[in-house]
Amino acid sequence: MADNVSFREIPADVVVPGQYIEIDGSRADSGTPPIPRKIIIMGQKLATGAAVTAVPTEVPVGTVDQVVQLGGRGSVLAQIAAEAFKANPYGKFTVIASDDLAAGVAATGSIVVTGPAVESGTISLYVDGTLVQIGVTKGDTGIQIAANIATQINANPDLPLSVPVAPTTATLALVAKHKGECGNDLDVRDSFYLGQTLPSGVILVTTAMAGGTGNPDVGPLLAAIKGDDRIVLISPWTDSSNVVKIEADFADRYGPMKQQESHCFAGISGTYATLVTYGSGRNSPHISIVPREGNMVSPWRIAASVAGLCSLRGSADPARPFFGMVLPGIPAPAESVRFDQPTRNNLLKYGLSTLRYDAGGNVMIEMVTTTYKTNSFGVPTRAYFKLQSKWTADYFRYAWKVLIATRYPDFKLADDGTNFAPGQPIVTPSVLRIETIGLARTLEYAGIIENVDEFKKTLLILRSIANPNQVNAVASPNLVNQFDIFAAAVKFIN
């Protein structure tokens, strides 16, 4: 029979003498709940990689060696993992590998060497930002130097390209280890830093990597992580076919019936006009694109570093700016190819994120945006212009959901004013309103939302007319913004 107190675990008809005390942890947690995010790394593996295609594998934090084994040395998968682990040494990582597209074509390039060397010295060659040093002896011919360059490149299996055929002339042919478009973004150059010069008499003419075609299909990889909540995805593929699938999948996850809030980071390279064209063609709150500004390292490595940093800070405080966070180990591009302030301002308007650089050569995040620029009616909007807006709104939703789910998981529902015993597990709309306002105050104190007094005025919580077992609610939290700009006028007086 019903009593004035209802227990979850103690049966109402127990008659055996004893002391029966259940422990309920539904009110044990206070403050704001931590929001879990899983970082998922997608990328191509080499034939030497042990990973099973389209099978997610969790990896311990920072264990790059395990990912190297899964993807193979020099694989895109291993490259992304190395940068993400450096940027976020505390993240929870899962990797999921793809084979190269069978019909794909590997990118190629070349280096033509002119000799002989008039003096001995060292060639400082950079392959995807990794230094390869080649010794040169006075009198070495172009053919000898080319052979030595090929030997040193092939001696480093972690490089994303190789020289498969030993050169017999002064030209060495570079071939990407992966088939696909990713090889087109592999950078090869020499003597990048001040003081680095080629030995006298030696000239290197590098033909940029090009001709790579065909990307893997991201569809099977997305299907393999279908049930995962709150993903930070790092994708090396930015072709429209794959990006459309990611956008659609993440839009479905973001809806109220799944609430698996997820976000994708990717990097692209190209001229300003190319970047503007790309940004104009995308419109999703679920992806952030980071352009490469003539940098030596591949765009997916830059995106991986940005994703790691954003997930690190976003898990602690979703509203805090990412401005000034340093991408560890990523070299800055030459000053002559960096975007100026007006260019970066325009790129942001097209939904592309931006980086900046300090005097010491550090690469830093300037702003992380999404590509969402117009709503479903085609009207311009800034609703999801910045990633913080999306992550902060989702944090409010998550905290609200956790509150209701932990405090009232098996309660009964009654109208306000119902006369029931204080020990009865019954909740009313007014109680839920009080709890929600209390949550808002907590989030205000934590710097997540502001203006709670106005929030209280607009908060609507009432029992459904159509379904007596349902409570309907509408909340309008005022998200805390970021201090991005300080504008002032100085009107001096002589």
C-alpha positions in Angstrom: 0.0 0.0 0.0 1.1 3.6 -0.5 2.9 5.2 2.4 4.0 8.8 3.2 7.6 7.9 2.0 8.4 5.9 -1.1 11.6 4.0 -1.4 13.4 2.8 -4.6 14.8 -0.4 -3.2 13.0 -1.3 0.1 9.9 -3.3 -0.6 6.7 -2.1 1.0 5.7 -5.5 2.3 8.9 -6.5 4.1 8.1 -8.0 7.6 11.4 -9.5 8.6 12.9 -7.5 11.5 15.9 -5.4 10.6 17.3 -2.0 9.6 17.0 -1.4 5.9 18.6 1.8 4.7 19.1 2.5 1.0 21.7 4.8 -0.3 20.6 7.3 -3.0 23.3 9.3 -4.8 20.9 11.4 -6.9 21.8 14.6 -4.9 25.4 13.9 -4.3 26.8 16.0 -7.1 26.9 19.7 -6.8 28.2 22.5 -9.1 28.3 22.2 -12.9 28.8 18.7 -14.3 31.8 17.9 -16.5 30.8 17.4 -20.1 32.5 14.3 -21.6 33.9 14.6 -25.1 35.6 11.8 -27.1 38.2 12.8 -29.7 38.0 10.6 -32.8 40.8 10.6 -35.3 39.9 9.4 -38.8 42.6 8.9 -41.4 44.1 6.6 -43.9 46.3 3.7 -42.9 49.1 2.2 -44.9 49.4 -1.5 -45.9 51.8 -1.9 -42.9 49.2 -0.7 -40.5 47.6 -3.2 -38.2 44.2 -1.4 -37.9 41.1 -3.1 -39.1 39.3 -0.7 -41.5 36.3 1.1 -40.1 36.7 -0.5 -36.6 37.1 2.1 -33.8 40.1 1.5 -31.4 40.5 3.4 -28.2 44.1 4.3 -27.4 45.6 5.4 -24.1 46.4 9.1 -23.9 49.7 10.0 -25.5 50.6 6.6 -26.9 51.5 7.6 -30.4 53.4 4.4 -30.9 50.2 2.4 -30.8 48.6 4.6 -33.4 51.8 4.3 -35.5 51.3 0.5 -35.3 47.7 0.8 -36.3 48.2 3.2 -39.2 51.8 2.5 -40.2 54.8 4.8 -40.1 54.2 7.9 -42.1 50.4 7.4 -42.3 47.9 10.2 -42.2 46.4 8.4 -39.2 49.7 8.5 -37.3 50.4 12.1 -38.2 47.0 13.4 -36.9 47.4 11.4 -33.7 50.8 12.8 -33.0 49.6 16.4 -33.2 46.3 15.8 -31.3 48.2 14.1 -28.5 50.6 17.0 -28.2 47.8 19.5 -28.1 45.6 17.6 -25.6 47.6 15.2 -23.4 44.5 14.6 -21.3 42.0 13.7 -24.0 40.1 10.5 -24.5 41.0 9.3 -28.0 39.6 6.8 -30.5 41.1 6.1 -33.9 39.4 4.7 -36.9 41.3 3.8 -40.0 40.4 3.8 -43.7 42.2 2.2 -46.6 43.3 4.3 -49.5 40.7 4.4 -52.3 41.6 1.6 -54.6 40.9 3.8 -57.6 42.9 6.6 -56.2 46.2 8.0 -57.5 49.2 9.0 -55.4 50.5 12.6 -55.7 54.0 13.0 -57.1 56.7 15.7 -57.2 60.3 16.0 -57.9 63.6 17.6 -57.0 66.1 18.5 -59.7 69.7 18.9 -58.4 72.3 21.0 -60.1 76.0 20.6 -59.3 78.8 20.1 -58.8 79.3 21.4 -55.3 82.0 24.1 -55.1 82.2 23.6 -51.3 81.3 21.1 -48.7 78.2 21.7 -46.6 74.8 20.5 -45.6 71.4 20.7 -47.3 68.5 21.5 -45.0 65.5 19.9 -46.7 62.1 20.0 -45.1 59.5 17.4 -45.9 56.1 18.2 -44.4 58.0 20.4 -41.9 60.4 17.6 -40.9 64.1 18.4 -41.3 66.1 16.1 -43.5 69.8 16.9 -43.5 72.0 15.8 -46.4 75.8 16.1 -46.3 77.5 17.4 -49.4 81.2 17.0 -50.2 83.0 19.4 -52.5 83.0 18.1 -56.0 79.7 16.0 -55.6 77.8 16.0 -58.8 74.1 16.6 -59.2 73.5 12.8 -59.6 75.4 12.0 -56.4 73.6 14.6 -54.4 70.2 13.4 -55.8 71.1 9.9 -54.7 72.1 11.1 -51.2 68.9 13.1 -50.9 66.8 10.0 -51.8 68.7 7.9 -49.3 68.1 10.3 -46.4 64.4 10.7 -47.3 63.9 6.9 -47.4 65.9 6.5 -44.1 63.0 8.2 -42.3 59.9 6.0 -42.5 57.8 8.5 -40.6 57.8 10.9 -43.6 54.6 10.9 -45.6 56.4 10.5 -48.9 59.4 8.5 -50.2 61.6 8.0 -53.3 60.5 4.6 -54.4 62.9 4.4 -57.4 66.6 5.2 -56.7 67.5 8.1 -59.0 70.0 7.5 -61.8 70.0 11.1 -62.9 70.0 14.4 -61.1 66.2 14.2 -60.7 64.6 12.3 -57.9 60.9 11.5 -58.1 58.9 12.0 -54.9 55.8 9.9 -54.3 53.2 10.2 -51.5 52.8 7.1 -49.4 49.0 7.4 -49.7 46.8 7.6 -52.7 44.4 10.5 -52.7 44.1 14.2 -52.6 46.0 14.5 -49.3 49.3 14.0 -51.1 48.8 17.3 -52.9 49.3 19.2 -49.7 52.7 17.7 -48.8 55.2 20.5 -48.8 58.9 20.0 -49.8 61.4 22.9 -49.5 64.9 23.7 -48.5 66.7 26.3 -46.4 63.7 27.6 -44.7 65.2 29.3 -41.6 67.6 32.2 -41.4 71.2 31.1 -41.8 70.3 27.9 -43.8 71.8 28.0 -47.3 72.7 25.5 -49.9 76.4 24.7 -50.4 77.9 26.8 -53.1 77.4 25.4 -56.5 74.3 23.4 -55.5 70.9 24.3 -56.8 67.6 22.5 -55.9 64.5 23.0 -58.1 61.5 21.5 -56.4 58.3 20.6 -58.3 55.4 20.7 -55.8 53.4 17.6 -55.1 50.4 17.3 -57.3 48.2 14.8 -59.2 46.8 13.0 -56.1 43.1 12.0 -56.7 40.4 10.1 -54.9 39.6 10.1 -51.2 38.2 7.3 -49.1 34.5 7.3 -48.3 33.8 8.6 -44.8 30.4 6.9 -44.7 31.4 3.5 -43.3 33.6 5.3 -40.7 30.6 7.4 -39.5 28.4 4.3 -39.3 31.0 2.7 -37.1 30.7 5.5 -34.5 27.0 5.9 -34.8 26.2 5.5 -31.1 29.0 7.6 -29.7 28.1 10.8 -27.8 29.8 14.2 -28.1 32.5 13.6 -30.6 35.4 15.9 -31.5 36.2 14.6 -35.0 39.4 15.3 -36.8 39.1 14.6 -40.5 41.8 14.9 -43.1 39.3 14.9 -46.0 37.6 18.2 -47.0 36.1 17.2 -50.4 32.4 18.0 -50.7 31.3 14.4 -50.9 32.7 13.5 -47.5 32.0 16.9 -45.8 28.4 16.7 -46.7 28.1 13.3 -45.1 29.8 14.6 -41.9 27.5 17.7 -41.8 24.4 15.6 -42.2 25.4 13.0 -39.7 26.3 15.6 -37.0 23.2 17.6 -37.7 21.2 14.4 -36.9 23.2 13.8 -33.7 22.6 17.4 -32.6 18.8 17.1 -32.6 16.7 16.8 -29.4 16.0 13.0 -29.9 19.7 12.1 -29.8 21.6 15.0 -28.2 25.0 13.5 -29.3 26.5 16.9 -29.8 29.5 16.5 -32.1 31.9 18.8 -34.0 34.4 18.2 -36.8 37.7 19.9 -37.4 39.5 19.9 -40.8 42.2 21.8 -42.5 42.6 23.1 -46.1 45.2 24.9 -48.1 44.9 27.2 -51.1 45.0 30.8 -52.3 42.7 33.4 -50.7 40.3 33.0 -53.7 40.2 29.2 -53.3 39.5 29.5 -49.6 36.7 32.1 -50.1 35.1 29.8 -52.7 35.3 26.8 -50.3 33.9 28.8 -47.4 31.1 30.2 -49.5 30.0 26.6 -50.4 29.7 25.4 -46.8 27.0 26.3 -44.2 27.0 24.1 -41.1 27.4 24.7 -37.4 29.0 21.3 -37.0 32.4 21.9 -38.7 35.3 24.2 -38.3 37.8 24.7 -41.2 41.3 25.9 -40.5 43.2 27.3 -43.5 46.9 26.7 -44.0 48.9 29.8 -44.9 51.8 28.5 -46.9 52.8 26.5 -43.8 55.3 23.6 -44.2 53.1 21.1 -42.4 50.1 19.4 -43.9 46.7 21.0 -43.2 45.3 17.9 -41.3 48.2 18.2 -38.8 47.3 21.9 -38.2 43.6 20.9 -37.8 44.5 18.1 -35.4 46.4 20.5 -33.2 43.6 23.1 -33.2 41.1 20.3 -32.4 43.2 19.1 -29.5 43.5 22.6 -28.0 39.8 23.4 -28.4 38.7 20.1 -26.8 41.1 20.7 -23.9 39.9 24.2 -23.1 36.3 23.5 -24.2 35.9 20.6 -21.7 36.9 22.9 -18.9 35.1 26.0 -20.0 33.0 26.0 -23.2 32.6 29.8 -23.2 36.3 30.8 -22.9 38.0 32.1 -26.0 40.7 30.0 -27.7 42.6 33.1 -28.6 46.4 32.8 -28.1 46.5 29.0 -27.5 49.8 27.9 -29.0 49.9 24.9 -31.5 52.8 22.9 -30.0 55.5 22.0 -32.5 53.8 23.6 -35.5 56.2 26.0 -37.3 55.0 29.4 -38.5 55.0 30.1 -42.2 57.2 32.7 -43.7 56.1 36.3 -43.0 55.7 36.9 -46.7 52.9 34.4 -47.0 50.9 35.1 -43.9 47.4 36.5 -44.2 47.2 40.2 -43.1 44.4 41.4 -40.8 42.0 42.5 -43.6 42.3 39.0 -45.2 41.8 37.2 -42.0 38.8 39.4 -41.2 37.2 38.4 -44.6 38.0 34.7 -44.1 36.2 34.8 -40.8 33.1 36.2 -42.6 33.2 33.3 -44.9 33.2 30.9 -42.0 36.9 29.9 -41.9 38.9 29.9 -38.7 42.1 31.9 -38.4 45.6 31.7 -36.9 48.1 34.3 -35.9 51.8 34.3 -35.1 54.1 35.9 -32.5 57.6 37.2 -32.9 59.1 33.9 -31.6 57.5 31.9 -34.5 54.7 30.4 -32.4 51.5 29.5 -34.2 48.4 30.5 -32.2 44.7 30.3 -32.5 43.0 33.6 -33.3 39.4 32.5 -33.7 37.6 29.3 -34.3 34.4 29.7 -36.3 31.9 27.3 -37.9 30.8 27.6 -41.5 27.2 28.4 -40.5 26.4 31.8 -42.0 22.7 31.7 -43.0 19.7 30.1 -41.4 17.2 27.7 -43.1 15.4 30.7 -44.6 18.7 32.0 -46.2 18.8 34.9 -43.7 22.3 35.8 -42.5 22.9 34.9 -38.8 25.6 34.9 -36.2 24.0 32.2 -34.1 26.8 29.7 -34.5 29.4 32.0 -35.9 31.8 31.0 -33.1 32.3 27.5 -31.7 31.8 28.8 -28.2 28.2 29.6 -28.9 27.5 26.1 -29.9 29.4 24.5 -27.1 28.0 26.8 -24.5 24.4 26.2 -25.6 25.0 22.5 -25.6 26.6 22.7 -22.1 23.4 24.4 -20.8 21.3 21.6 -22.4 23.6 18.9 -21.0 23.6 20.3 -17.5 19.8 20.8 -17.5 19.3 17.2 -18.8 21.7 15.8 -16.1 19.9 17.7 -13.4 16.5 16.3 -14.3 17.7 12.8 -15.1 19.7 12.4 -11.8 17.2 14.2 -9.4 13.9 12.8 -10.8 14.6 9.6 -12.7 11.6 7.7 -11.4 9.3 10.3 -9.9 5.6 10.8 -10.3 4.2 13.9 -11.7 1.4 16.1 -10.2 0.0 19.6 -10.6 1.2 22.4 -8.4 -0.8 22.6 -5.2 -1.4 18.8 -4.9 -1.5 17.7 -1.2 0.9 14.8 -1.0 3.2 13.6 1.7 6.6 15.2 1.8 8.3 11.8 1.3 6.4 11.0 -1.8 8.6 10.9 -5.0 6.4 13.4 -6.8 7.6 16.4 -8.8 5.5 19.4 -9.9 6.2 22.1 -12.5 7.0 24.7 -9.9 9.6 22.4 -8.3 11.2 21.9 -11.8 11.1 25.7 -12.2 12.9 26.2 -8.9 15.5 23.6 -9.8 16.1 25.1 -13.2 16.6 28.6 -11.8 19.0 27.1 -9.3 20.9 25.6 -12.1 21.0 28.9 -13.9 22.4 30.6 -10.8 25.1 27.9 -10.7 25.9 28.4 -14.3 26.0 32.1 -13.9 28.5 31.8 -11.1 30.6 29.4 -13.3 30.6 32.1 -16.0 28.5 30.1 -18.5 25.4 32.3 -18.7 24.5 35.8 -17.5 21.4 37.9 -16.7 19.6 35.2 -14.7 16.9 37.7 -13.6 15.7 38.0 -17.2 16.1 34.3 -17.6 13.6 33.8 -14.7 11.0 36.1 -16.3 11.0 34.2 -19.6 11.4 30.7 -18.2 8.3 28.6 -19.0 7.6 25.2 -17.3 4.2 23.7 -17.4 2.4 20.4 -17.5 1.4 19.2 -21.0 -2.3 19.3 -21.9 -2.0 16.6 -24.5 0.1 14.2 -22.3 -0.4 14.2 -18.5 2.9 12.4 -18.1 4.9 15.2 -19.8 6.3 18.5 -18.7 7.0 21.2 -21.4 9.6 23.8 -20.9 11.1 26.8 -22.7 14.3 28.4 -21.5 16.3 31.3 -22.9 19.7 31.4 -21.3 21.8 34.4 -22.1 25.2 32.8 -23.0 28.3 34.6 -21.8 30.3 36.1 -24.7 34.0 36.4 -25.4 36.0 39.5 -24.9 37.4 39.7 -28.5 37.5 43.4 -29.3 38.3 46.5 -27.3 37.4 49.6 -29.3 38.3 53.1 -28.1 39.0 56.6 -29.2 41.9 58.7 -28.0 41.1 62.4 -28.2 44.3 64.0 -27.1 44.7 67.7 -26.0 47.8 69.7 -26.5 
